[in-house]
Amino acid sequence: MRRRTLVRTAATAATLALVAVLPAVTGGSTAQAHAGHRPPAGSGHSPGHDYGHTSGYKSVGYFTQWGIYGRNYQVKNVQTSGAAAKLTHLNYAFANVGADGKCFEANVAGEADAWADYQHPVDAAGSVDGTADTADQPLAGNFNQLRELKAKNPKLKVLISIGGWSWSTHLSDAARTPASRKALVSSCIDMFVKGNLPLLDGKGGPGSAAGLFDGVDIDWEWPGSSGDTDTVYRPEDKRNFTALAAEFRKQLDAYGRQTHKHYDLSAFLPAAPAKIDAGFEAKKIFKYLDFGTVQGYDFHGPYEATTNQQSALRAPRTSPVPNDFSDTQAIGDWLKRGAPAKQLVLGLPFYGQGWTGVPDGGTAGLFQSSTGPAPATWQAGNEDYHALKALAASGTYTVHRDVRDGFAWLYDGTNFWTYDDPQVLAAKTAYIRSAHLGGAMMWSLDGDTSDGELVAAVHRGLTGR
C-alpha cells in the first residue's frame, strides 16, 4: 500500500538560498520533518504546566498512522519498548481537513485512512493488552490500541494532531472566518475528543472513541508561507492562526466544563524566522496553547548539494551557511518574539538525513559536495535511527562528533549521515533544562530502537532517571 509522507522543512528561500522545495514522497517513508491557554474555570490549572509528569517537563512522542505498514511499528511497540511509561504526551499523526473545512475520516488513498485509525482488527499477539479484537466491537485499529495503551499508562495523554505537511492543504481556508473556524473546531472536537467517529463498515459510530483523545495538536504547515505544493496560504493566516487557537481553546474548555477535565492544546512551530514572522503572533498564541513544539531538525538535507548538519544544538562556527539554523537559534527566535520559555518544547529527530558521493575533504565529509541522497531503507536520503545505529556498529562507518555544537554524523568515505544519538540527546536535554524550556518532542517514535533507546535518553536527560 502506498503511504503519504510528511516532510517538515525549516528553511525558506528568504532565509537560506540553498534550500529547495522538498518533493512529496511515498512508499512506507518516514514522513521526516517533521509537530499556554486559559483553562476551564475552577480547574486549578495554569498555562504551560504539566499535570502528570513528576519532573514538570513534557515528553511528547509522535506516533505515525502509516508506520504500522512498512515499518510494522504498532501501538504495542510503544508499550514493549518502554516508551509509553516515559512519555507525557503521544500525538497521533495525522487527521485531515477536507475542502469543506471540517475534520473527516474515510478510506481515500493519500487523503484518509480510517482502516489504520479504527477499522483494522488486531490479533492477540499484536494487541497492547494481549486480547484479540472481536468482529462486533465498534472501535478497532490504532485507536483501540491507544485506548489500551492509556489503560496501562494512566498519566499518558493522547492528542490528535491535525494537518501535517501533506494535510495542511485546506487549513488556511478553514481558518479564514469566525464561522469557518467554529465549524472546523466543532467538527474536530466532535469526531475525536467526543469520539463520534463516522460509522464505516460496522466500525465507529456515536461515542465509539469517547475518552480516547485528551486534546488537539495543530500542525498547520505553514500559516502565511509556503508548505506542500497544494497547500493554500495567505497573509491573513497570521492573525487567523491566533483566532483558530482561541476557538479551539474556547470549545475545548466548554466541553471540559461538561466532563470536568482539562483538554490540552498544542501546536507545531517552525524554526525559520521568516516562517515565524509570516504566520505566528508569538506574543498572543500562548494565551491559548498549553505548549508549542518547535522544529529542531531538517535544518539541512539531501535536497541541498552540500552536506551539513540537520539538527545541531548550536550553529557550527565553520558552517559555510551564514546565520545557519540550529536548535538554540530556533528557540531564541521564539523567545525574542515574546514566547514564554516554559511553553516551548524542543523537537528532536529520531532519523537522519544522508548524502552520497561525498569526498572526505579533510572534514570526514562535513560541508562537502555530494552527488545526491544516500541510499536508504524507505526513502533515499532519510533513514531511521535504529538503522543508522546498525550502520555505526557495522565497522564500515565511523561516528564523528562536534561536541561543542551538539551534533553527530556517520561517514564511510562515500556516504554521509547527520543524526542524533543518545550522546547528542544528552546535550540537548541539558540545554532544555538550562534554558528552562517546557520539555522535548520526538519525531517520530517508529525511528527508535525496539528497546526505546532514544526515548530513554530523553527521559534520563530531563528527569535524571
TORKOL-188323 format. One record per residue (C-alpha): residue number from 1; x negated, y negated, z; chain; residue in one letter. Coordinates in pm, whole numbers, plus 50000, padded with zeros to 5 digits. Example, Ala and Ser with C-alpha at 12.3 -4.5 7.8 and 13.67 -1.06 7.14 Angstrom:
! residues 2
seq;xx;yy;zz;mol;type
1;48770;50450;50780;A;a;
2;48633;50106;50714;A;s;
This chain:
! residues 465
seq;xx;yy;zz;mol;type
1;50000;50000;50000;A;m;
2;49864;49660;49911;A;r;
3;49838;49422;50203;A;r;
4;49819;49048;50201;A;r;
5;49541;48879;50396;A;t;
6;49475;48558;50580;A;l;
7;49167;48352;50507;A;v;
8;49100;48072;50755;A;r;
9;48863;47809;50626;A;t;
10;48718;47531;50835;A;a;
11;48552;47329;50562;A;a;
12;48709;47094;50313;A;t;
13;48579;46909;50011;A;a;
14;48589;46591;50215;A;a;
15;48358;46734;50480;A;t;
16;48142;46989;50302;A;l;
17;48097;46969;49927;A;a;
18;47965;47323;49900;A;l;
19;48286;47490;50011;A;v;
20;48532;47606;49750;A;a;
21;48887;47726;49796;A;v;
22;48885;48086;49917;A;l;
23;49070;48334;49698;A;p;
24;49358;48534;49834;A;a;
25;49260;48899;49863;A;v;
26;49449;49222;49905;A;t;
27;49394;49586;49983;A;g;
28;49353;49656;50353;A;g;
29;49139;49348;50401;A;s;
30;49073;49195;50737;A;t;
31;49256;48867;50697;A;a;
32;48945;48683;50803;A;q;
33;48954;48336;50900;A;a;
34;49126;48315;51072;A;h;
35;49548;48106;51518;A;a;
36;50040;47192;52715;A;g;
37;50415;47139;52748;A;h;
38;50693;47018;52967;A;r;
39;50808;47332;53149;A;p;
40;51167;47410;53245;A;p;
41;51292;47212;53542;A;a;
42;51216;47389;53865;A;g;
43;50973;47636;53708;A;s;
44;50677;47511;53911;A;g;
45;50454;47546;53605;A;h;
46;50215;47283;53481;A;s;
47;50075;47235;53130;A;p;
48;49771;47438;53041;A;g;
49;49786;47666;53347;A;h;
50;49769;48041;53301;A;d;
51;50015;48216;53527;A;y;
52;49888;48573;53532;A;g;
53;49512;48576;53492;A;h;
54;49314;48556;53812;A;t;
55;49025;48365;53656;A;s;
56;49256;48096;53518;A;g;
57;49111;48145;53168;A;y;
58;49324;48253;52877;A;k;
59;49207;48553;52681;A;s;
60;49405;48566;52356;A;v;
61;49375;48852;52105;A;g;
62;49541;48866;51764;A;y;
63;49699;49194;51652;A;f;
64;49744;49204;51275;A;t;
65;50060;49354;51132;A;q;
66;49873;49508;50836;A;w;
67;49592;49658;51046;A;g;
68;49799;49972;51102;A;i;
69;49743;50076;50739;A;y;
70;49388;50097;50600;A;g;
71;49215;50034;50931;A;r;
72;49456;50259;51121;A;n;
73;49442;50020;51414;A;y;
74;49759;50083;51610;A;q;
75;49906;49914;51916;A;v;
76;49796;50221;52111;A;k;
77;49434;50124;52037;A;n;
78;49482;49801;52231;A;v;
79;49555;50021;52534;A;q;
80;49300;50300;52486;A;t;
81;49017;50054;52413;A;s;
82;49078;49885;52748;A;g;
83;49153;49553;52573;A;a;
84;49512;49523;52697;A;a;
85;49407;49506;53061;A;a;
86;49162;49224;52980;A;k;
87;49393;49003;52772;A;l;
88;49632;48739;52899;A;t;
89;49800;48696;52559;A;h;
90;49845;48910;52249;A;l;
91;49950;48717;51937;A;n;
92;50130;48925;51675;A;y;
93;50033;48808;51325;A;a;
94;50249;48709;51145;A;f;
95;50612;48608;51098;A;a;
96;50705;48441;50770;A;n;
97;50927;48141;50696;A;v;
98;51144;48159;50386;A;g;
99;51228;47900;50123;A;a;
100;51542;47827;50327;A;d;
101;51320;47708;50612;A;g;
102;51401;47991;50851;A;k;
103;51215;48286;51003;A;c;
104;51311;48613;50839;A;f;
105;51245;48988;50840;A;e;
106;51264;49208;50530;A;a;
107;51064;49452;50322;A;n;
108;50929;49242;50038;A;v;
109;50577;49306;49913;A;a;
110;50348;49024;50015;A;g;
111;50627;48838;50197;A;e;
112;50756;49052;50483;A;a;
113;50701;49397;50634;A;d;
114;50985;49497;50860;A;a;
115;50871;49859;50819;A;w;
116;50550;49779;51007;A;a;
117;50723;49550;51255;A;d;
118;51013;49761;51379;A;y;
119;51118;50039;51142;A;q;
120;50844;50299;51109;A;h;
121;50866;50591;51353;A;p;
122;50567;50650;51579;A;v;
123;50489;51005;51691;A;d;
124;50387;51106;52041;A;a;
125;50016;51110;51958;A;a;
126;50027;50754;51826;A;g;
127;50252;50613;52095;A;s;
128;50136;50397;52385;A;v;
129;50345;50592;52635;A;d;
130;50298;50933;52470;A;g;
131;50662;50966;52367;A;t;
132;50771;51003;52007;A;a;
133;51028;50766;51860;A;d;
134;51373;50906;51801;A;t;
135;51589;50852;51495;A;a;
136;51862;50669;51686;A;d;
137;51656;50413;51879;A;q;
138;51716;50059;51747;A;p;
139;51355;49944;51784;A;l;
140;51058;50137;51649;A;a;
141;50730;50041;51480;A;g;
142;50482;49791;51618;A;n;
143;50745;49601;51816;A;f;
144;50848;49903;52021;A;n;
145;50485;49989;52081;A;q;
146;50423;49633;52202;A;l;
147;50713;49679;52443;A;r;
148;50547;49995;52574;A;e;
149;50214;49811;52597;A;l;
150;50373;49541;52812;A;k;
151;50525;49806;53038;A;a;
152;50174;49933;53112;A;k;
153;50033;49580;53140;A;n;
154;50297;49365;53313;A;p;
155;50086;49049;53311;A;k;
156;50026;49059;52934;A;l;
157;50220;48804;52732;A;k;
158;50307;48877;52369;A;v;
159;50364;48583;52135;A;l;
160;50497;48587;51779;A;i;
161;50259;48397;51552;A;s;
162;50438;48214;51272;A;i;
163;50265;48130;50944;A;g;
164;49901;48213;50883;A;g;
165;49703;48137;50568;A;w;
166;49938;48324;50336;A;s;
167;50270;48247;50504;A;w;
168;50246;47873;50575;A;s;
169;50397;47810;50231;A;t;
170;50727;47658;50343;A;h;
171;50636;47510;50682;A;l;
172;50599;47155;50552;A;s;
173;50948;47166;50404;A;d;
174;51094;47332;50713;A;a;
175;50945;47069;50946;A;a;
176;51047;46769;50734;A;r;
177;51368;46652;50904;A;t;
178;51525;46681;51251;A;p;
179;51792;46910;51107;A;a;
180;51544;47136;50927;A;s;
181;51320;47158;51234;A;r;
182;51614;47250;51453;A;k;
183;51720;47521;51207;A;a;
184;51369;47665;51178;A;l;
185;51310;47678;51551;A;v;
186;51656;47819;51621;A;s;
187;51606;48096;51367;A;s;
188;51264;48196;51504;A;c;
189;51377;48196;51866;A;i;
190;51696;48384;51786;A;d;
191;51514;48653;51589;A;m;
192;51206;48705;51803;A;f;
193;51247;48557;52151;A;v;
194;51613;48650;52186;A;k;
195;51540;48965;51986;A;g;
196;51827;48954;51738;A;n;
197;51650;49131;51453;A;l;
198;51839;49196;51130;A;p;
199;51981;49546;51104;A;l;
200;51776;49726;50835;A;l;
201;51835;50095;50764;A;d;
202;51956;50158;51116;A;g;
203;51680;49967;51293;A;k;
204;51711;49630;51462;A;g;
205;52040;49464;51544;A;g;
206;52155;49215;51810;A;p;
207;51926;49216;52114;A;g;
208;51713;49500;51983;A;s;
209;51387;49314;52059;A;a;
210;51514;49120;52361;A;a;
211;51243;49056;52618;A;g;
212;50958;49154;52387;A;l;
213;50815;48815;52293;A;f;
214;50711;48571;52562;A;d;
215;50669;48273;52335;A;g;
216;50561;48139;51998;A;v;
217;50228;48063;51832;A;d;
218;50247;47805;51549;A;i;
219;49991;47899;51287;A;d;
220;50051;47631;51022;A;w;
221;49755;47618;50783;A;e;
222;49745;47325;50729;A;w;
223;49971;47027;50800;A;p;
224;49866;46728;50592;A;g;
225;49593;46907;50394;A;s;
226;49546;47194;50155;A;s;
227;49568;47558;50254;A;g;
228;49660;47856;50037;A;d;
229;49727;47778;49673;A;t;
230;50108;47769;49702;A;d;
231;50129;47603;50044;A;t;
232;50310;47268;50038;A;v;
233;50158;46978;50229;A;y;
234;50232;46605;50255;A;r;
235;50103;46310;50462;A;p;
236;50405;46306;50691;A;e;
237;50318;46658;50809;A;d;
238;50107;46498;51081;A;k;
239;50399;46345;51268;A;r;
240;50625;46635;51169;A;n;
241;50392;46886;51335;A;f;
242;50431;46697;51662;A;t;
243;50807;46689;51614;A;a;
244;50811;47061;51538;A;l;
245;50616;47138;51854;A;a;
246;50858;46920;52050;A;a;
247;51156;47105;51902;A;e;
248;51005;47444;51988;A;f;
249;50937;47323;52343;A;r;
250;51292;47190;52375;A;k;
251;51460;47508;52257;A;q;
252;51224;47744;52442;A;l;
253;51283;47553;52764;A;d;
254;51660;47556;52711;A;a;
255;51655;47933;52667;A;y;
256;51416;47965;52959;A;g;
257;51667;47796;53187;A;r;
258;51912;48074;53096;A;q;
259;51665;48357;53152;A;t;
260;51474;48193;53441;A;h;
261;51150;48237;53252;A;k;
262;50881;48016;53102;A;h;
263;50808;48079;52733;A;y;
264;50461;47987;52608;A;d;
265;50396;47771;52303;A;l;
266;50054;47765;52137;A;s;
267;49912;47655;51803;A;a;
268;49612;47746;51588;A;f;
269;49400;47436;51529;A;l;
270;49131;47362;51267;A;p;
271;48762;47286;51320;A;a;
272;48719;47039;51033;A;a;
273;48754;46674;51141;A;p;
274;48925;46589;50813;A;a;
275;49192;46852;50876;A;k;
276;49241;46742;51235;A;i;
277;49294;46381;51128;A;d;
278;49521;46472;50838;A;a;
279;49756;46695;51031;A;g;
280;49747;46658;51408;A;f;
281;49826;46387;51663;A;e;
282;49577;46519;51916;A;a;
283;49694;46293;52200;A;k;
284;50058;46395;52159;A;k;
285;50085;46763;52073;A;i;
286;49952;46896;52404;A;f;
287;50252;46748;52580;A;k;
288;50442;47036;52421;A;y;
289;50180;47310;52379;A;l;
290;50062;47531;52662;A;d;
291;49734;47561;52475;A;f;
292;49577;47537;52131;A;g;
293;49331;47786;51985;A;t;
294;49050;47609;51798;A;v;
295;48897;47772;51492;A;q;
296;48545;47872;51588;A;g;
297;48447;48062;51274;A;y;
298;48442;48062;50892;A;d;
299;48211;47761;50901;A;f;
300;48029;47923;50607;A;h;
301;48082;48232;50396;A;g;
302;48003;48401;50064;A;p;
303;48232;48160;49883;A;y;
304;47917;47944;49905;A;e;
305;47595;48029;49720;A;a;
306;47364;47973;50019;A;t;
307;47355;48190;50331;A;t;
308;47437;48022;50658;A;n;
309;47595;48079;50999;A;q;
310;47969;48133;51012;A;q;
311;48024;48077;51385;A;s;
312;47727;47911;51557;A;a;
313;47776;47770;51903;A;l;
314;47565;47469;51801;A;r;
315;47469;47346;51456;A;a;
316;47114;47460;51376;A;p;
317;46866;47173;51354;A;r;
318;46721;47331;51040;A;t;
319;47057;47361;50861;A;s;
320;47049;47229;50504;A;p;
321;47403;47100;50553;A;v;
322;47435;46752;50709;A;p;
323;47665;46731;51011;A;n;
324;47718;47104;50998;A;d;
325;48009;47283;51161;A;f;
326;47975;47456;51498;A;s;
327;48185;47554;51799;A;d;
328;48064;47260;52005;A;t;
329;48136;47025;51714;A;q;
330;48489;47162;51673;A;a;
331;48572;47136;52043;A;i;
332;48400;46797;52065;A;g;
333;48605;46658;51780;A;d;
334;48928;46759;51953;A;w;
335;48811;46613;52284;A;l;
336;48714;46285;52119;A;k;
337;49066;46259;51980;A;r;
338;49226;46299;52319;A;g;
339;49291;46671;52355;A;a;
340;49263;46798;52716;A;p;
341;48974;47043;52765;A;a;
342;49180;47283;52978;A;k;
343;49425;47332;52694;A;q;
344;49161;47408;52430;A;l;
345;49091;47778;52372;A;v;
346;48785;47857;52158;A;l;
347;48831;48103;51873;A;g;
348;48576;48386;51838;A;l;
349;48532;48614;51533;A;p;
350;48537;48993;51553;A;f;
351;48399;49018;51198;A;y;
352;48109;48888;50992;A;g;
353;48051;48711;50662;A;q;
354;47794;48851;50421;A;g;
355;47589;48774;50109;A;w;
356;47383;48997;49879;A;t;
357;47082;48931;49656;A;g;
358;46922;48726;49934;A;v;
359;46543;48668;49942;A;p;
360;46358;48655;50273;A;d;
361;46229;48302;50218;A;g;
362;46040;48311;50546;A;g;
363;46366;48288;50745;A;t;
364;46484;48651;50726;A;a;
365;46742;48543;50469;A;g;
366;46887;48245;50656;A;l;
367;46959;47936;50441;A;f;
368;46860;48126;50125;A;q;
369;47018;48173;49783;A;s;
370;47240;48471;49701;A;s;
371;47396;48648;49407;A;t;
372;47738;48690;49568;A;g;
373;47932;48855;49851;A;p;
374;47775;49158;50018;A;a;
375;47941;49498;49965;A;p;
376;48183;49583;50247;A;a;
377;48449;49832;50352;A;t;
378;48767;49637;50275;A;w;
379;48669;49310;50112;A;q;
380;48332;49210;49970;A;a;
381;48167;48956;50197;A;g;
382;48376;49037;50506;A;n;
383;48309;49321;50749;A;e;
384;48445;49424;51088;A;d;
385;48218;49403;51390;A;y;
386;48222;49777;51455;A;h;
387;48089;49837;51103;A;a;
388;47820;49571;51146;A;l;
389;47719;49728;51477;A;k;
390;47668;50055;51291;A;a;
391;47451;49876;51032;A;l;
392;47242;49725;51312;A;a;
393;47186;50072;51457;A;a;
394;47109;50233;51123;A;s;
395;46744;50129;51117;A;g;
396;46790;49968;50776;A;t;
397;46886;49626;50910;A;y;
398;46711;49402;51161;A;t;
399;46901;49186;51408;A;v;
400;46785;48823;51415;A;h;
401;46892;48555;51664;A;r;
402;46893;48184;51710;A;d;
403;46922;48187;52088;A;v;
404;46925;47809;52123;A;r;
405;47211;47760;51879;A;d;
406;47407;48072;51965;A;g;
407;47435;48290;51657;A;f;
408;47301;48615;51516;A;a;
409;47254;48774;51176;A;w;
410;47159;49102;51014;A;l;
411;46916;49130;50723;A;y;
412;46782;49427;50527;A;d;
413;46579;49242;50265;A;g;
414;46877;49202;50034;A;t;
415;47199;49177;50234;A;n;
416;47263;48908;50497;A;f;
417;47544;48921;50755;A;w;
418;47629;48647;51006;A;t;
419;47835;48766;51304;A;y;
420;47896;48757;51680;A;d;
421;47786;49037;51912;A;d;
422;47807;49067;52293;A;p;
423;47493;48858;52342;A;q;
424;47635;48573;52133;A;v;
425;47970;48601;52312;A;l;
426;47792;48572;52647;A;a;
427;47653;48235;52537;A;a;
428;47991;48122;52409;A;k;
429;48181;48219;52721;A;t;
430;47918;48041;52930;A;a;
431;47990;47733;52718;A;y;
432;48365;47774;52770;A;i;
433;48310;47774;53144;A;r;
434;48063;47485;53149;A;s;
435;48289;47272;52926;A;a;
436;48593;47354;53145;A;h;
437;48789;47483;52846;A;l;
438;49104;47691;52865;A;g;
439;48960;48022;52751;A;g;
440;48884;48231;52443;A;a;
441;49080;48357;52142;A;m;
442;48974;48660;51937;A;m;
443;49044;48714;51567;A;w;
444;49119;48996;51541;A;s;
445;49136;49297;51772;A;l;
446;49105;49554;51493;A;d;
447;48745;49443;51430;A;g;
448;48628;49559;51773;A;d;
449;48479;49897;51863;A;t;
450;48703;50181;51981;A;s;
451;48599;50110;52340;A;d;
452;48669;49736;52315;A;g;
453;48309;49621;52343;A;e;
454;48371;49262;52233;A;l;
455;48685;49210;52440;A;v;
456;48494;49343;52740;A;a;
457;48210;49099;52670;A;a;
458;48452;48807;52656;A;v;
459;48627;48921;52974;A;h;
460;48297;48963;53155;A;r;
461;48181;48622;53041;A;g;
462;48499;48448;53157;A;l;
463;48561;48633;53481;A;t;
464;48225;48777;53588;A;g;
465;48381;49127;53594;A;r;
